[in-house]
């Protein structure tokens, strides 16, 4: 099993060069849209969708409005889309951590260690916060970023 695969498939009702570049930074590979003679350039499609396949690994593609069950609709919320796209099991790069109140993004490659979590706990205890950080779940991310 590939532990670096994306955890959730999602799509956004936007397709910009900036979003495509961010997905590449997160380790996604662009796949072709369509096959053979009806290949559609990604720049001509309205939305972006992320996914995983054994052949392509983490991929993104352009789409124009057909989604399968189980794909999270991020509407036009770029922060929500990228937060969900960042979710992996073996790398915490650009993933959100929370206690349900406080939110922090981890901007480095690699994984959060228990030592880092303990330092967060000390820092927040000094601020009189009860902070037990954990990697934000899909549900927490959707709820938090759909309300912002």
C-alpha positions in Angstrom: 0.0 0.0 0.0 1.3 3.5 -0.9 1.3 5.5 2.3 1.9 8.7 0.4 -1.4 8.6 -1.5 -3.9 11.3 -1.0 -6.5 10.5 1.6 -9.5 12.2 0.1 -10.5 13.0 -3.5 -11.8 16.5 -3.9 -12.7 19.1 -6.6 -12.9 22.8 -6.9 -15.0 24.9 -9.2 -11.9 26.8 -10.4 -8.9 26.0 -12.7 -6.1 28.4 -12.3 -2.4 28.1 -13.0 -1.7 29.0 -9.3 -3.8 26.0 -8.1 -2.1 23.7 -10.6 1.3 24.8 -9.3 0.2 24.3 -5.7 -0.9 20.8 -6.5 2.5 20.0 -8.1 4.2 21.3 -4.9 2.0 18.9 -2.9 3.3 16.0 -5.1 0.5 15.7 -7.5 1.0 14.9 -11.2 -1.2 16.3 -13.9 -2.9 13.6 -16.0 -4.2 14.1 -19.5 -7.9 14.7 -19.9 -9.6 12.5 -22.5 -8.0 10.0 -24.7 -6.6 9.8 -28.3 -8.3 12.3 -30.6 -10.5 14.0 -28.1 -7.8 15.1 -25.6 -8.8 18.3 -24.0 -6.1 20.7 -22.7 -6.4 21.3 -19.0 -6.5 25.1 -19.5 -9.8 24.6 -21.4 -11.6 22.9 -18.5 -13.4 24.7 -15.8 -12.6 22.7 -12.6 -9.8 20.7 -11.0 -10.1 17.3 -9.4 -7.6 15.3 -7.3 -7.3 11.6 -7.0 -5.1 8.6 -6.7 -4.5 5.6 -9.0 -1.9 2.8 -8.9 -0.7 3.9 -12.4 -0.4 7.7 -11.7 -0.1 8.0 -8.0 -1.5 11.3 -6.7 -2.9 13.1 -9.8 -5.0 16.0 -10.7 -7.0 16.7 -13.9 -9.3 19.2 -15.3 -13.0 18.4 -15.4 -16.2 20.2 -16.6 -18.9 19.0 -14.1 -19.1 15.3 -13.7 -18.2 13.9 -10.3 -18.3 10.5 -8.7 -19.8 9.8 -5.3 -17.4 10.4 -2.4 -15.5 13.3 -4.0 -15.6 16.4 -1.7 -17.0 19.5 -3.4 -14.9 22.5 -2.3 -17.0 24.9 -4.3 -14.6 27.8 -5.1 -12.8 27.7 -1.7 -9.0 27.4 -2.5 -7.9 27.1 1.1 -10.3 24.2 1.7 -9.3 22.5 -1.6 -5.6 22.7 -0.8 -6.0 21.7 2.8 -7.8 18.5 1.7 -5.3 17.9 -1.2 -2.4 18.0 1.3 -3.7 15.1 3.5 -1.3 12.2 3.5 -0.4 9.5 5.9 3.5 9.7 5.7 4.1 13.4 5.2 2.7 16.4 7.1 3.7 19.0 4.5 1.1 21.8 4.4 -1.3 19.9 6.6 -3.4 21.5 9.2 -3.2 20.7 13.0 -5.8 21.7 15.4 -7.4 21.2 18.9 -10.7 22.3 17.5 -10.1 25.9 18.3 -6.5 26.8 17.3 -5.3 26.0 13.8 -1.7 25.7 12.5 -0.3 24.7 9.2 2.9 22.7 9.0 5.0 24.3 6.2 7.9 21.8 6.1 8.5 18.5 4.3 8.4 15.5 6.5 6.4 14.4 9.5 5.5 16.0 12.8 7.4 14.3 15.6 6.1 13.7 19.2 8.9 16.1 20.3 7.4 18.9 18.1 3.9 18.2 19.5 5.2 18.4 23.0 6.8 21.8 22.2 3.4 23.0 20.8 1.8 21.8 24.1 4.3 23.8 26.2 3.9 26.9 24.0 0.1 26.8 24.3 0.2 26.0 28.0 2.3 29.2 28.5 -0.6 31.0 26.7 -3.1 29.4 29.0 -4.6 27.3 26.2 -5.4 23.7 26.6 -3.9 22.5 23.4 -3.7 18.9 22.4 -2.7 19.1 18.7 -3.6 16.5 16.2 -3.7 16.3 12.4 -7.1 17.8 11.4 -9.5 15.3 10.0 -11.4 15.6 6.8 -14.5 16.5 8.7 -12.8 19.2 10.8 -11.1 20.7 7.7 -14.4 20.9 5.8 -16.3 22.3 8.7 -13.6 24.9 9.5 -12.9 26.1 6.0 -16.4 26.1 4.7 -17.3 28.5 7.6 -14.5 31.0 6.8 
